[in-house]
Structures are given as C-alpha cells and as structure tokens.
Amino acid sequence: MEADNLWKVSTGKGVKVAVIDSGVNPDTPSLRGQVLVDEVPKKVSYHVTEDYAGHGTSVAELIAGTGAGSGIRGLAPGAKIVPYRIVTTGLKNKAEKRKSPSLDAVIRAVADSDVKIINMSFGRDFVDPDEKAAIAYAASKGKLMFASVGNDAQKKNFIGYPAAYPRVVGVSAADDEGTVGKFSESGAYVDLAAPGLDVPFWCDATFQSHCQDNGTSAASAITSATAALIWSAHPDWTANQVLRVMIDTAGRDWPKDRPSKYLGYGLIRPGQVLLDGKGKPGAADVDPLTDEKTPGAAGAGDASPSTSASHSPKPSKDAAGSQVAAESSAQSSDDNDDTMWWALGGVAAVVLIGGAAFAVVRSRRGA
C-alpha cells in the first residue's frame, strides 16, 4: 500500500473511528494517546478499556497504532479511536454480560457523536430488528460503517450480520499476493476486500506478545483505516463520497456493475485516491451501494431510524434478513447473542491474482 508515501499526504488526522469490540486497552505502547475514552457516553461506557480478549485492542492498533515500543503501526496513525465494548463469546463473566450495553444501544450512541467511522469486526448469523434500526439511524447521521464478513467459509459460510445489513460495508480478507483466504466467507453481502492474512494481532488479553493471525476482523480494520486516510484528506466529503471513491479505485478486473461474491468491488487501494488523485466522489447524498438518496448524509440530519430503514438495498444486502444459516460450530452462543468471528487460520487460495488486480473465479455473485 506504500504506507510511507500515503502518510506524506494523510495520516487520518482529525478523523475518529469507533471500535465496537471486546474493549480497547489504551495503555499498550502503540495506543497511548490514541484512545479517546472520555468521549464514550456514560450510558454505554461499561469497562470499555478492559479488553477481555485482546481482539479489540488489536483492531484498534491496526487502525491507529503509532508503532511505539515496537508495537503495531496502523494504517491511519493520525486517527483517534473511540472504544466501545459489547458481549462476545470471549466474555465469560455472567455479571459483566448483564451489565454490558447491547449492540444497538452502542451504535445509537456512536451515531449521536462526532465519530465518522464505525468498525465492527464481529458478527452472528441472524437479524436483530433493533440492531437493523440502529444501523439505519447511524447511516442517517452520516456514519460510514465497516464490518467483517466472517471466517467460516470452510464450514457453514453463513450470512453474517452486521456485515449483511443495508448501509454496512462487508469486508473479506486477502493476503499480500491478492489471494482471498479460504476461511473468508463469500456471498452477496461482500462489498470490498482488504489484507487479512498473516496480520499481527495480540496473542491474548495479557498483551505480552503478538501472533500472526488470519481473519476478516483485520481486513475490516484496515478498510476503516483506509477510509480515515481518505476522509482526513477530504474533510468536506460525506460518507457516501468516501465510500464511492473507495469502490471506484478498488483493484478488480471484472465489471464494476457485477461485484464478486468473494471480493465485492475489489481490493482497497488508498494510493489510487491519495497519491494518484483517482476516484470521483460524486453526489454527497447518494449511497453508492444502493444509488438511493440518503437523508442526513452529511451527518447533520435528525432522521429517525425508520427513515433509512425503509430504503431498499442493492441485491447484495438482505434487508429482510430472510437468508440466514446455522451458526458456526467454531463459535459458542451465549445469553447476550453477540458472537465474534475469530481468526481461525487455514490459508488457501480461493481466488487467484490476475495482473495487478484480483481475478475472480466467477464474476457474478450469484454464479
């Protein structure tokens, strides 16, 4: 990605990214001074700095880590992280589960803040009406939302939420050769692809060492960081315009109007935007995924959840939530329903590189 050259143009300065995850430890060397704990509303601030899995901290570092202390330097080291903690399969304490906020409450809190980007590196296999409404509300407030599509392609390949909700950008994982991980889930809800194999992650919540990991969690984080770089360089753009140039400049060798079920519109390429000036921002108030008008696209609107929830998404998003599958056997459900997709390893070629961009096995998602 030529990160050193990208940082000459933009580091993500001035952009805040909400990391909804297992919590974020603000005291790792790479995150000191990067985490805005005081900006988390009290009603959803329960133990946000106590990362019980190490997952949320890793995601935050991939986005905005400074690299201090031999830590991870994220793709947008000038951005800031606003941490939120929800219940996932990594949280075993029942008392903490009961006190933790619901995902929809967290999303609404973020929607009412000045955060621009929401990263959600987790998922589950069914629709929750409250979450869906909260997503619509956040979209009406001009937020740009990214989510991992899941790591269970070799087993169930279930349709994952929040990635499959309308207005959420689903991200799949690829390696540095441009090969999509065999674990990375595919389907009509995949919108973009990003690096997600052999990525450094904290091994566990002791924060003593890093491991090489594989997963769509990392891919979503790096995509969020890419959006932060672009938005920082173009602060007057809306979420629609940032996403549109990301789609326009994504690496692909198939028709843009026939997104791949493996890679969506292609591999993110921030250099195309920041270094080469490519990508047309287009209309500020039109969603590039649906081509529909979006009330409050600039982030100044007061639209109610029902305003955006009534939008009909493109075929890649199952607005009705009718396409669901059995939850991964690698995951265990809990009373709070939220489950995290962990990087499970097992790298293999599903899609092969062709030239400088991806070449997919099939160009039609439904094929």
C-alpha positions in Angstrom: 0.0 0.0 0.0 3.1 2.3 0.0 2.1 3.4 3.5 5.2 5.7 3.9 4.1 7.6 0.8 0.5 7.7 1.9 1.4 9.3 5.2 3.1 12.2 3.3 -0.4 13.0 2.1 -2.6 11.8 5.0 -2.3 10.0 8.4 -6.0 10.1 9.2 -5.6 13.2 11.4 -8.9 14.7 12.5 -10.9 11.5 12.0 -12.4 9.5 14.9 -13.1 5.8 14.5 -15.4 3.9 16.8 -14.1 0.4 17.5 -17.0 -1.7 18.8 -15.4 -4.9 20.0 -14.1 -6.7 23.1 -12.8 -3.4 24.5 -9.6 -1.4 23.8 -6.6 -1.3 26.1 -5.4 2.3 25.8 -2.1 1.6 27.7 -0.3 -0.5 25.1 2.7 1.4 23.7 1.2 1.7 20.3 -2.1 3.2 21.6 -1.0 5.6 24.2 -2.6 9.0 23.4 -4.7 7.4 20.6 -7.8 6.3 22.6 -10.4 8.9 23.5 -12.0 7.2 26.5 -13.6 10.4 27.8 -15.7 10.6 24.6 -17.6 7.4 25.3 -21.1 8.3 26.6 -21.6 7.1 30.2 -24.7 5.1 29.3 -22.5 2.7 27.2 -19.1 3.1 28.8 -19.1 -0.1 30.9 -15.5 -1.3 31.1 -14.6 -0.1 27.6 -10.8 -0.1 28.4 -10.8 -3.6 29.8 -10.3 -5.8 26.7 -11.1 -9.3 27.9 -9.8 -10.9 24.6 -7.1 -8.8 23.1 -9.2 -8.6 19.9 -10.5 -5.1 20.2 -7.1 -3.7 21.0 -5.5 -5.4 18.0 -8.2 -4.0 15.8 -7.6 -0.5 17.2 -3.9 -0.8 16.6 -4.3 -1.9 13.0 -6.4 1.3 12.5 -4.5 3.9 14.5 -1.5 2.4 16.3 1.6 4.6 16.4 4.1 1.8 16.3 5.7 3.0 19.6 7.5 0.4 21.7 7.9 -2.0 18.7 4.1 -2.2 18.6 1.8 -2.2 15.6 1.7 0.9 13.4 -1.7 1.2 12.0 -2.6 2.4 8.5 -4.0 5.6 9.9 -1.7 6.6 12.8 -3.1 10.1 12.9 -6.7 9.0 13.5 -8.1 8.5 17.0 -10.0 5.6 18.5 -13.2 5.8 20.5 -13.7 2.5 22.2 -16.9 0.6 22.9 -17.3 -2.9 24.4 -20.0 -5.4 23.8 -20.5 -9.0 24.8 -18.9 -11.6 22.6 -18.0 -15.3 23.1 -14.8 -14.2 24.7 -16.6 -12.7 27.7 -17.3 -15.4 30.3 -18.2 -13.4 33.3 -22.1 -13.5 33.6 -22.3 -10.4 35.8 -20.4 -8.4 33.2 -22.6 -9.8 30.5 -25.7 -8.5 32.2 -24.2 -5.0 32.7 -22.8 -4.6 29.2 -24.7 -2.5 26.7 -26.5 -4.0 23.7 -25.1 -3.5 20.3 -28.0 -1.4 19.1 -27.5 1.0 22.1 -23.9 1.3 21.3 -24.5 2.1 17.6 -27.0 4.7 18.5 -24.6 6.3 21.0 -21.9 6.4 18.3 -24.4 7.8 15.8 -25.1 10.8 18.1 -21.4 11.6 18.4 -18.9 13.2 16.1 -17.3 9.9 15.2 -17.1 9.5 11.4 -16.3 5.7 11.0 -17.6 2.7 12.8 -15.7 -0.6 12.8 -17.4 -3.8 13.7 -15.0 -6.8 13.5 -17.6 -9.4 14.7 -20.8 -11.0 13.7 -23.5 -13.5 14.0 -25.9 -15.3 11.7 -29.3 -13.7 12.3 -31.1 -10.4 12.0 -32.0 -8.3 15.1 -34.6 -5.7 14.3 -33.3 -3.3 16.9 -29.7 -3.5 15.5 -31.0 -3.1 12.0 -32.9 0.1 13.0 -29.8 1.4 14.9 -27.7 0.8 11.8 -30.2 2.8 9.7 -30.1 5.6 12.3 -26.3 5.7 12.2 -26.4 5.9 8.4 -28.9 8.8 8.6 -26.4 10.6 10.8 -23.7 10.3 8.1 -21.6 7.5 9.6 -19.5 5.1 7.4 -19.7 1.6 8.8 -17.5 -1.4 8.1 -17.8 -5.0 9.3 -16.0 -8.3 8.8 -17.9 -10.8 6.7 -16.8 -13.9 8.8 -14.2 -16.7 8.9 -16.3 -19.8 8.4 -16.3 -20.3 4.7 -14.9 -23.8 5.0 -17.8 -25.0 7.2 -21.1 -23.2 7.1 -20.4 -20.0 5.2 -23.4 -18.4 6.9 -24.6 -14.9 6.1 -23.2 -12.7 8.8 -24.6 -9.6 10.5 -23.9 -6.7 10.9 -22.0 -7.0 7.6 -25.1 -8.0 5.7 -27.3 -5.1 7.0 -28.1 -2.4 4.5 -25.6 0.5 4.7 -22.9 -1.6 6.3 -19.8 -2.3 4.1 -18.9 -6.0 4.3 -15.2 -6.7 4.1 -13.5 -10.0 3.1 -9.8 -11.0 3.7 -6.9 -11.4 1.3 -3.1 -12.0 1.6 -0.3 -9.9 0.2 -0.4 -11.8 -3.1 -4.0 -10.9 -3.6 -5.4 -14.3 -2.8 -8.6 -14.5 -0.8 -8.3 -16.7 2.3 -10.2 -19.9 2.1 -11.7 -19.1 5.5 -13.1 -15.7 4.3 -16.8 -16.0 3.8 -18.4 -15.2 0.5 -21.8 -14.0 -0.6 -23.8 -11.1 -1.9 -23.0 -9.0 1.1 -19.3 -8.8 0.4 -18.5 -5.3 -0.7 -14.8 -4.8 -0.5 -11.6 -6.8 0.2 -8.5 -5.9 2.3 -5.4 -7.6 3.8 -6.4 -10.1 6.4 -3.8 -12.9 6.3 -0.6 -13.1 8.4 -1.5 -9.9 10.2 0.0 -9.2 13.7 -2.6 -9.5 16.5 -2.1 -9.6 20.3 -2.0 -13.3 21.2 -4.3 -12.8 24.2 -5.5 -10.4 26.8 -2.2 -10.4 28.7 -0.7 -8.2 26.0 2.7 -9.8 26.3 3.3 -10.8 22.7 2.0 -10.7 19.2 1.0 -13.6 16.9 0.5 -13.8 13.2 -3.3 -14.1 12.6 -5.7 -14.6 9.8 -9.2 -13.1 9.7 -11.7 -10.7 8.2 -11.5 -8.8 11.5 -8.2 -7.4 10.4 -9.5 -6.7 6.9 -12.3 -4.6 8.2 -9.9 -2.7 10.5 -7.6 -1.9 7.6 -10.5 -0.8 5.4 -11.7 1.5 8.2 -8.2 2.9 8.4 -8.2 3.5 4.6 -11.5 5.4 4.9 -9.9 7.5 7.7 -7.0 8.4 5.5 -9.2 9.5 2.6 -11.7 11.4 4.8 -8.8 13.2 6.5 -7.5 14.4 3.1 -11.0 15.4 2.0 -12.8 16.6 5.2 -15.7 18.1 3.2 -16.7 14.8 1.7 -19.6 12.8 3.1 -19.6 9.1 4.0 -21.1 8.4 0.6 -18.3 10.2 -1.3 -15.6 8.5 0.7 -17.1 5.1 0.0 -17.7 5.9 -3.6 -14.0 6.7 -4.3 -13.0 3.5 -2.4 -15.3 1.5 -4.7 -14.2 3.3 -7.8 -10.5 2.7 -7.1 -10.7 -0.8 -5.8 -8.5 -3.3 -7.6 -10.5 -5.6 -9.9 -10.5 -6.9 -13.4 -14.2 -7.6 -13.7 -17.1 -5.2 -14.5 -17.8 -2.8 -11.7 -21.6 -3.4 -12.0 -21.1 -7.2 -11.4 -19.4 -7.3 -7.9 -17.7 -10.6 -6.9 -19.2 -12.7 -4.2 -15.7 -13.2 -2.9 -14.2 -9.7 -3.2 -17.1 -7.4 -3.8 -16.0 -4.4 -5.8 -12.3 -5.3 -5.3 -9.2 -4.8 -3.1 -8.9 -1.4 -1.4 -6.2 0.8 -2.9 -5.9 4.1 -0.9 -2.9 5.1 -3.0 -5.1 5.4 -6.0 -7.0 8.2 -4.2 -4.3 9.9 -2.2 -1.3 9.6 -4.5 -2.9 9.5 -7.9 -6.0 11.5 -7.3 -8.3 8.9 -8.8 -11.9 8.3 -7.9 -14.9 10.6 -8.4 -16.7 11.5 -5.1 -20.0 12.1 -6.9 -23.2 13.0 -5.2 -22.9 13.8 -1.5 -26.3 12.4 -0.6 -26.5 9.2 -2.7 -25.5 5.9 -1.3 -23.0 4.3 -3.8 -24.2 0.8 -2.8 -27.9 1.4 -3.5 -27.9 4.5 -5.7 -30.6 5.9 -3.4 -30.9 9.3 -1.7 -29.7 9.2 1.9 -31.3 11.7 4.3 -28.8 13.3 6.6 -25.9 12.1 4.5 -23.7 15.0 5.7 -24.2 14.0 9.3 -26.3 16.9 10.2 -29.8 15.3 9.9 -32.1 14.3 12.7 -33.7 11.4 10.8 -35.4 8.7 12.8 -34.4 5.1 12.5 -37.4 4.4 10.3 -36.3 7.0 7.7 -33.3 4.9 6.5 -34.7 1.6 7.3 -37.3 1.9 4.6 -34.6 2.1 1.9 -34.4 -0.8 -0.5 -30.8 -2.0 -0.7 -29.0 -3.5 -3.6 -29.3 -7.3 -4.0 -26.1 -7.7 -2.0 -27.9 -6.8 1.2 -30.7 -9.0 2.5 -32.8 -6.2 4.1 -35.5 -8.6 5.2 -33.0 -10.9 6.9 -34.5 -13.9 5.2 -31.2 -15.6 4.3 -29.7 -17.0 7.5 -27.8 -20.1 8.2 -26.7 -22.2 11.2 -24.1 -20.6 13.4 -20.5 -21.7 13.0 -19.7 -24.8 15.1 -16.4 -23.0 16.0 -18.4 -20.4 17.9 -20.4 -20.8 21.1 -23.6 -18.8 21.7 -24.4 -17.0 24.9 -27.3 -15.4 26.5 -26.4 -12.0 25.0 -26.5 -13.3 21.4 -23.5 -11.3 20.2 -20.7 -13.6 18.8 -17.3 -12.7 17.5 -15.6 -14.1 14.4 -12.1 -15.1 15.4 -9.3 -15.6 13.0 -9.1 -19.3 12.6 -6.2 -19.8 10.3 -6.0 -22.2 7.4 -4.9 -20.2 4.4 -5.6 -21.4 0.9 -6.4 -20.0 -2.5 -10.0 -19.5 -3.4 -9.5 -16.6 -5.8 -6.3 -16.0 -7.8 -4.5 -12.8 -8.7 -4.6 -11.7 -12.3 -2.2 -8.8 -13.1 -2.2 -6.0 -10.6 -5.8 -6.6 -9.5 -7.8 -9.6 -8.4 -9.2 -12.0 -10.9 -12.2 -13.9 -9.6 -13.3 -17.4 -10.4 -16.8 -16.2 -11.2 -17.7 -12.6 -11.9 -21.3 -12.9 -10.9 -22.1 -13.1 -7.2 -25.0 -15.5 -7.8 -22.9 -17.8 -10.0 
